[in-house]
Structure formats: structure tokens, C-alpha cells
């Protein structure tokens, strides 16, 4: 039976938890951001077989989080998107478009 599991984590444990997913042979499915009253909620989703594991945490509006591109290189697209559209500060993205992945009328339209 397929499971959809939400795993609450702290922002400080992001890299450690992502590395556990990688070592468990999970694939990166998606990263998304949602605006909250005080900042953002981020969900990093990983799949293995038919199960979906979601690492979820919240950060303040001015917080910085580390990139996971050294573990999952394809995360650079998700991370650039979250930075460009929401203004989430992500450190050390391997391929950093520095706010130019999308051409939008308004800088960080979902901030």
C-alpha cells in the first residue's frame, strides 16, 4: 500500500535528513514553498517504490537555508524557483540563476 508520510524537521537538520533519504535510495520528487503568516513552510518530497516521504519545516522571512544540490544536483531548479518566486534565501546553490530563472513583472511575486 502506498504511503504519504510527513516528517517534521528543523531547518538545521535539513542536510542530515536529505542525506538519509539519499542513502535510503529515495529519489527527489519535488520541493515546494508556501507563504505563512511569519515566513514560509517548505516541503521536500522524496519517493521510494510507492511511498512518498515529505520533510517539512518552517522558516522566518529572513532566514537562510542550505542548498541540497550537493546531494541531489537536480534540486537547483526547485531552489532557484523558490528563491525567485518567494524570496527564500538558499545558500550555495550549485547552479544559481541569482533571481533570473523566471522573468516576472514583480520581483518575488509570492513574497
Secondary structure in CASP SS format (residue, H / E / C, confidence):
PFRMAT SS
TARGET T0000
AUTHOR 0000-0000-0000
METHOD secondary structure of the structure
MODEL  1
X C 1.00
X C 1.00
X C 1.00
X E 1.00
X E 1.00
X E 1.00
X E 1.00
X E 1.00
X C 1.00
X C 1.00
X H 1.00
X H 1.00
X H 1.00
X H 1.00
X H 1.00
X H 1.00
X H 1.00
X H 1.00
X H 1.00
X H 1.00
X H 1.00
X H 1.00
X H 1.00
X C 1.00
X C 1.00
X C 1.00
X E 1.00
X E 1.00
X E 1.00
X E 1.00
X E 1.00
X E 1.00
X E 1.00
X E 1.00
X E 1.00
X C 1.00
X C 1.00
X C 1.00
X E 1.00
X E 1.00
X E 1.00
X E 1.00
X E 1.00
X E 1.00
X E 1.00
X E 1.00
X E 1.00
X E 1.00
X C 1.00
X C 1.00
X E 1.00
X E 1.00
X E 1.00
X E 1.00
X E 1.00
X E 1.00
X E 1.00
X E 1.00
X E 1.00
X E 1.00
X C 1.00
X C 1.00
X C 1.00
X E 1.00
X E 1.00
X E 1.00
X C 1.00
X C 1.00
X C 1.00
X C 1.00
X C 1.00
X C 1.00
X C 1.00
X C 1.00
X H 1.00
X H 1.00
X H 1.00
X H 1.00
X H 1.00
X H 1.00
X H 1.00
X H 1.00
X H 1.00
X H 1.00
X H 1.00
X H 1.00
X C 1.00
X C 1.00
X E 1.00
X E 1.00
X E 1.00
X C 1.00
X C 1.00
X C 1.00
X C 1.00
X C 1.00
X C 1.00
X C 1.00
X C 1.00
X C 1.00
X C 1.00
X C 1.00
X C 1.00
X C 1.00
X C 1.00
X C 1.00
X C 1.00
X C 1.00
X C 1.00
X C 1.00
X C 1.00
END
